[in-house]
Amino acid sequence: MSQINFTRKTFLEREEIARLQQFLRDSPSENAIIGNTSRYGILRTDFQNDTDFLVEPSSNAGRVKIDKLENRAITIDGDRIYQEAIDNIEVPDDNLWYWMRIKYKYVTYEKGTVSINTSGEVVGNGTSFLEVLRGQGTNVPTKVKFLKLDGTPAINSGFYEVVDVLNNQNLILTSAVDFVAENDLRLVVLGTTPLGEMLSAEQQEGLYKYDSCEIEFIKEEQAEVPPHLSSTNPDLTFVQDKMFYIARVRNNAGFVSVDNTNPYVRAEFWEFNVVGLTDKLSRFENLADLQNADAALSNLGVTTVGKNLAKANPAPATTYIRVNANGTVSFLQLQEFAGGLDAYLKNFI
């Protein structure tokens, strides 16, 4: 991977850090993973219960939820769609079917929610203040701002300096104007700037950008058909390998129906190309009979007669390996292999 030659007394500024980010994005591991991806979509991590991006009715009327703690998907651009467990996702209340769709976006706010009182004391819920903030005792205090849950500016809409970080859930801010008590806020880290220097428009957006997920509801035009495949009014905003359907839902006066059986729902899962295996596993019948070992081996193209025999190298110098009952291995030429196979077959006559 390309590197920066970090040495003491070398000044690093925006350009150098931006180049480091580019090096990390262009790492060999990422190139190998994206370059060898055969299919983009939901990253399956729960193989037993299959709950990745699984949508279910919420206990609250007219809403749905995703229970799994962390859900991820990978797009063709290499972006990681990331969604934590979420409840109270409101479904349009018109008794029509909608397709829930996910796509990549980034957010600038930190995890968790916060509240602030008139003294500038901030209390967090699910926050990690110690990881991203510094107080005035460090001589490089961090500046922050607040957003409402919907992303609009908070009542406390200024830029505030951190006085002290007490723990991961509590900190104290200072301001030239009075604070207003406010709850259910998001905290955005703006970083540290020279004393008295105004924040630029770019800095005001936030110091960090985090992978996130945008959930959309696209109205169904043709019964049980994804919006972009509709023959009557196709959804032209759909982008293949960048957007993925996770549910088909309907809200009838607060009663929500969730259709997870439609073949287009959660049908796109990320797959890695394994030469010689991906093509076999893409066929449904390959593992159609796991109760019958011989049938399964045959479906995968593995010989079932003399299962302890394997081909070690290609012709013309073909060699076979036999795993013996005592755990040792024997290397056989074609004539020896044929004789052993003939003896094996005679046991069934």
C-alpha positions as CSV (number, residue, x, y, z in Angstrom):
1,M,0.0,0.0,0.0
2,S,1.2,3.5,-0.8
3,Q,2.5,5.4,2.3
4,I,3.4,8.8,3.6
5,N,6.9,9.2,5.0
6,F,6.1,10.5,8.5
7,T,9.1,12.2,10.1
8,R,9.5,14.6,13.0
9,K,9.5,18.3,12.2
10,T,7.5,17.7,8.9
11,F,4.4,19.8,8.8
12,L,1.2,18.0,7.8
13,E,-1.9,19.9,6.7
14,R,-5.1,19.3,4.8
15,E,-3.4,18.1,1.6
16,E,-1.2,15.5,3.3
17,I,-4.1,14.0,5.3
18,A,-6.3,13.9,2.2
19,R,-3.6,12.0,0.4
20,L,-3.4,9.5,3.4
21,Q,-7.2,9.0,3.1
22,Q,-6.8,8.2,-0.6
23,F,-4.0,5.7,0.2
24,L,-6.3,3.9,2.7
25,R,-9.2,3.8,0.2
26,D,-6.9,2.4,-2.4
27,S,-5.4,-0.3,-0.2
28,P,-4.7,-3.8,-1.6
29,S,-7.2,-5.5,0.6
30,E,-10.0,-3.2,-0.5
31,N,-9.1,-3.6,-4.1
32,A,-9.0,-7.3,-3.7
33,I,-12.4,-7.5,-2.0
34,I,-14.2,-5.1,-4.4
35,G,-12.4,-6.4,-7.5
36,N,-13.4,-10.0,-6.7
37,T,-17.0,-9.3,-5.7
38,S,-19.4,-11.2,-7.9
39,R,-22.6,-9.6,-6.4
40,Y,-23.3,-6.5,-4.4
41,G,-25.9,-6.2,-1.6
42,I,-26.6,-7.0,2.0
43,L,-23.7,-8.4,3.9
44,R,-25.0,-11.6,5.5
45,T,-23.6,-12.1,9.0
46,D,-26.5,-14.0,10.7
47,F,-26.5,-17.3,8.8
48,Q,-28.8,-19.1,11.2
49,N,-31.7,-16.7,11.7
50,D,-31.2,-14.5,8.5
51,T,-32.0,-11.2,10.3
52,D,-29.7,-8.8,8.4
53,F,-31.9,-5.8,7.4
54,L,-35.0,-7.9,8.3
55,V,-38.0,-5.5,8.6
56,E,-40.8,-6.4,11.1
57,P,-43.9,-4.5,12.4
58,S,-43.1,-2.3,15.4
59,S,-45.1,-2.4,18.6
60,N,-46.1,1.2,17.8
61,A,-49.0,1.7,15.4
62,G,-48.1,2.5,11.8
63,R,-44.4,1.8,12.1
64,V,-41.8,-0.9,11.4
65,K,-38.4,-1.8,12.9
66,I,-35.1,-3.5,12.2
67,D,-34.1,-5.4,15.3
68,K,-30.6,-6.6,14.4
69,L,-28.0,-4.5,16.2
70,E,-25.8,-3.8,13.2
71,N,-26.8,-4.2,9.5
72,R,-24.4,-3.6,6.6
73,A,-24.5,-3.7,2.8
74,I,-21.8,-3.1,0.2
75,T,-22.4,-1.1,-3.0
76,I,-20.6,-1.3,-6.3
77,D,-18.7,2.0,-5.4
78,G,-17.3,0.2,-2.3
79,D,-19.5,2.3,0.0
80,R,-20.6,0.5,3.2
81,I,-24.3,1.0,4.0
82,Y,-24.5,0.9,7.8
83,Q,-27.7,0.8,9.9
84,E,-28.0,0.2,13.6
85,A,-31.1,-1.3,15.1
86,I,-34.0,1.1,14.7
87,D,-37.6,1.3,15.7
88,N,-40.5,3.6,14.9
89,I,-39.8,3.9,11.1
90,E,-43.1,5.5,9.9
91,V,-44.9,3.9,7.0
92,P,-47.1,6.1,4.8
93,D,-50.7,5.7,6.0
94,D,-52.7,5.3,2.8
95,N,-53.4,1.5,2.7
96,L,-51.0,1.3,-0.4
97,W,-48.1,-1.0,-0.8
98,Y,-44.6,0.5,-0.6
99,W,-41.2,-0.9,-1.2
100,M,-38.6,-0.1,1.5
101,R,-35.3,0.6,-0.1
102,I,-31.8,1.3,1.3
103,K,-29.0,3.3,-0.2
104,Y,-25.7,4.8,1.1
105,K,-25.4,8.1,2.8
106,Y,-23.0,9.6,5.4
107,V,-23.9,11.6,8.5
108,T,-21.8,14.0,10.5
109,Y,-23.3,13.5,13.9
110,E,-22.0,11.2,16.7
111,K,-23.7,8.1,18.0
112,G,-26.4,8.6,20.6
113,T,-28.6,11.6,21.5
114,V,-27.9,14.4,23.9
115,S,-29.7,17.0,26.0
116,I,-28.4,20.4,27.3
117,N,-29.5,22.6,30.1
118,T,-29.3,26.4,30.6
119,S,-25.8,26.1,32.3
120,G,-24.3,24.4,29.2
121,E,-24.2,20.9,30.8
122,V,-24.7,18.2,28.3
123,V,-25.9,14.7,29.1
124,G,-25.6,12.0,26.5
125,N,-27.4,8.7,25.9
126,G,-25.4,6.1,24.0
127,T,-22.6,8.6,23.5
128,S,-18.7,8.3,23.7
129,F,-17.6,11.8,24.4
130,L,-14.1,10.7,25.6
131,E,-13.3,9.3,22.2
132,V,-13.8,12.5,20.2
133,L,-13.8,15.5,22.5
134,R,-11.2,17.5,24.4
135,G,-11.7,20.2,27.0
136,Q,-9.9,23.5,27.7
137,G,-7.4,21.8,30.0
138,T,-5.7,20.3,26.9
139,N,-5.1,23.7,25.4
140,V,-6.7,22.4,22.2
141,P,-10.4,22.3,23.1
142,T,-12.9,21.0,20.6
143,K,-15.8,22.9,19.2
144,V,-19.3,21.3,18.6
145,K,-22.7,22.1,17.4
146,F,-26.2,20.5,17.7
147,L,-28.8,19.2,15.3
148,K,-32.4,18.0,15.9
149,L,-33.1,14.4,15.2
150,D,-34.4,15.3,11.7
151,G,-31.2,17.0,10.8
152,T,-32.4,20.6,11.1
153,P,-30.6,23.2,13.3
154,A,-31.3,23.0,17.0
155,I,-32.6,25.9,19.0
156,N,-29.0,26.1,20.4
157,S,-27.7,26.8,16.9
158,G,-24.3,28.3,17.7
159,F,-20.8,26.8,17.8
160,Y,-19.7,25.9,21.3
161,E,-16.4,25.2,22.9
162,V,-15.9,22.2,25.2
163,V,-14.8,23.3,28.7
164,D,-14.5,19.8,30.3
165,V,-15.3,16.2,29.3
166,L,-16.4,14.5,32.5
167,N,-17.0,11.0,31.1
168,N,-18.6,9.4,28.0
169,Q,-22.0,10.8,28.9
170,N,-21.3,14.2,30.5
171,L,-19.6,17.3,29.4
172,I,-19.7,21.1,29.9
173,L,-19.8,23.8,27.2
174,T,-19.2,27.5,27.1
175,S,-20.9,30.1,25.0
176,A,-21.0,33.9,24.6
177,V,-24.8,33.7,24.6
178,D,-27.2,31.9,27.0
179,F,-28.1,28.3,26.5
180,V,-31.7,27.1,26.1
181,A,-32.7,23.8,27.7
182,E,-33.3,21.3,24.9
183,N,-33.6,17.5,24.5
184,D,-33.3,14.9,21.7
185,L,-30.4,16.4,20.0
186,R,-27.5,15.1,17.9
187,L,-23.9,16.3,18.6
188,V,-21.6,17.2,15.7
189,V,-17.9,17.6,16.3
190,L,-16.4,20.6,14.5
191,G,-12.8,20.1,15.6
192,T,-10.2,22.5,17.0
193,T,-9.4,25.8,15.4
194,P,-7.0,28.6,16.3
195,L,-8.1,31.0,19.0
196,G,-10.5,33.7,17.6
197,E,-10.6,32.2,14.1
198,M,-14.0,31.9,12.5
199,L,-15.2,28.5,11.3
200,S,-15.4,28.2,7.5
201,A,-18.5,26.9,5.8
202,E,-16.7,23.6,5.2
203,Q,-15.7,23.3,8.8
204,Q,-19.3,24.0,10.0
205,E,-20.5,20.8,8.2
206,G,-18.6,18.7,10.8
207,L,-15.2,17.1,11.2
208,Y,-16.2,13.5,10.7
209,K,-18.3,11.8,8.1
210,Y,-19.7,8.4,9.1
211,D,-21.1,5.6,6.9
212,S,-24.9,5.5,7.3
213,C,-28.1,4.3,5.6
214,E,-31.0,6.2,3.9
215,I,-34.3,4.3,4.0
216,E,-36.8,5.2,1.3
217,F,-40.4,4.2,0.7
218,I,-41.2,3.8,-3.0
219,K,-44.9,3.4,-3.9
220,E,-45.8,0.2,-5.7
221,E,-47.3,0.8,-9.2
222,Q,-47.7,-2.9,-10.3
223,A,-48.8,-5.5,-7.8
224,E,-45.9,-7.4,-6.2
225,V,-43.4,-6.0,-8.7
226,P,-40.4,-3.7,-7.6
227,P,-41.0,-0.1,-8.6
228,H,-38.2,0.0,-11.1
229,L,-39.5,-3.1,-12.9
230,S,-43.1,-1.8,-13.2
231,S,-44.5,-1.8,-16.7
232,T,-46.9,1.0,-16.0
233,N,-44.7,3.6,-14.3
234,P,-41.2,2.4,-13.7
235,D,-39.1,4.2,-10.9
236,L,-36.3,5.8,-12.8
237,T,-34.4,6.8,-9.6
238,F,-33.4,3.2,-9.0
239,V,-29.6,2.4,-9.4
240,Q,-28.6,-1.2,-9.7
241,D,-26.0,-2.4,-7.2
242,K,-26.3,0.9,-5.2
243,M,-29.9,0.5,-3.9
244,F,-31.4,-2.7,-2.4
245,Y,-35.0,-3.6,-1.4
246,I,-35.5,-4.8,2.1
247,A,-39.2,-5.1,2.6
248,R,-42.7,-4.6,1.0
249,V,-45.0,-2.8,3.5
250,R,-48.5,-1.3,3.9
251,N,-50.1,0.8,6.6
252,N,-53.8,0.6,6.9
253,A,-54.9,3.1,9.6
254,G,-52.0,2.1,11.9
255,F,-52.0,-1.6,11.2
256,V,-48.9,-2.5,9.3
257,S,-48.4,-5.5,7.0
258,V,-44.9,-6.6,6.1
259,D,-44.3,-8.8,3.1
260,N,-40.9,-10.6,3.5
261,T,-41.8,-13.5,1.1
262,N,-41.7,-11.6,-2.2
263,P,-38.8,-12.9,-4.2
264,Y,-37.4,-9.4,-4.7
265,V,-37.3,-8.6,-1.0
266,R,-33.8,-9.0,0.5
267,A,-32.8,-10.9,-2.6
268,E,-29.5,-9.2,-3.2
269,F,-26.7,-10.4,-0.8
270,W,-23.0,-9.6,-1.2
271,E,-21.1,-12.5,-2.7
272,F,-17.4,-13.0,-3.1
273,N,-16.1,-14.7,-6.3
274,V,-14.4,-18.0,-5.5
275,V,-13.1,-19.5,-8.7
276,G,-14.4,-23.1,-9.2
277,L,-16.9,-22.7,-6.3
278,T,-19.0,-19.7,-7.0
279,D,-20.3,-21.2,-10.3
280,K,-21.3,-24.4,-8.6
281,L,-23.0,-22.8,-5.6
282,S,-25.0,-20.6,-7.8
283,R,-27.0,-23.6,-8.9
284,F,-29.8,-24.4,-6.6
285,E,-29.6,-28.2,-7.1
286,N,-25.9,-28.4,-6.0
287,L,-26.8,-28.9,-2.4
288,A,-30.4,-30.0,-2.9
289,D,-30.0,-33.2,-0.9
290,L,-27.8,-32.7,2.2
291,Q,-29.2,-35.8,3.8
292,N,-27.6,-37.9,1.0
293,A,-23.8,-37.4,1.0
294,D,-23.3,-39.1,-2.4
295,A,-26.0,-36.9,-4.0
296,A,-24.5,-33.7,-2.6
297,L,-21.0,-34.7,-3.7
298,S,-22.2,-35.5,-7.2
299,N,-24.0,-32.2,-7.4
300,L,-20.8,-30.4,-6.6
301,G,-18.8,-32.4,-9.2
302,V,-17.0,-34.6,-6.6
303,T,-16.6,-38.3,-7.2
304,T,-18.6,-40.4,-4.8
305,V,-17.1,-43.7,-5.8
306,G,-13.9,-44.1,-3.7
307,K,-14.5,-40.9,-1.7
308,N,-11.0,-41.2,-0.2
309,L,-9.4,-40.7,-3.6
310,A,-8.6,-37.2,-5.0
311,K,-6.8,-36.0,-8.1
312,A,-3.6,-34.2,-7.1
313,N,-2.4,-32.6,-10.4
314,P,-3.5,-32.3,-14.0
315,A,-2.6,-34.7,-16.9
316,P,-0.4,-36.0,-18.3
317,A,1.4,-36.7,-15.0
318,T,-1.8,-37.5,-13.1
319,T,-1.3,-38.5,-9.5
320,Y,-4.1,-39.5,-7.0
321,I,-4.1,-39.3,-3.3
322,R,-5.6,-42.0,-1.1
323,V,-6.3,-41.3,2.6
324,N,-5.8,-44.6,4.4
325,A,-7.8,-45.8,7.4
326,N,-4.8,-45.3,9.7
327,G,-4.6,-41.7,8.7
328,T,-1.6,-42.0,6.4
329,V,-1.6,-40.8,2.8
330,S,-0.7,-42.8,-0.3
331,F,0.2,-41.3,-3.7
332,L,-1.1,-43.5,-6.6
333,Q,-0.5,-43.6,-10.3
334,L,-3.3,-44.2,-12.7
335,Q,-2.8,-48.0,-12.9
336,E,-2.9,-48.3,-9.1
337,F,-5.8,-46.0,-8.8
338,A,-7.8,-48.0,-11.4
339,G,-7.0,-51.3,-9.6
340,G,-8.2,-49.9,-6.2
341,L,-11.3,-48.5,-7.8
342,D,-12.1,-51.8,-9.5
343,A,-11.8,-53.6,-6.1
344,Y,-14.1,-51.0,-4.5
345,L,-16.7,-51.5,-7.2
346,K,-16.7,-55.3,-7.0
347,N,-17.9,-55.0,-3.4
348,F,-21.3,-53.9,-4.8
349,I,-21.6,-56.8,-7.2
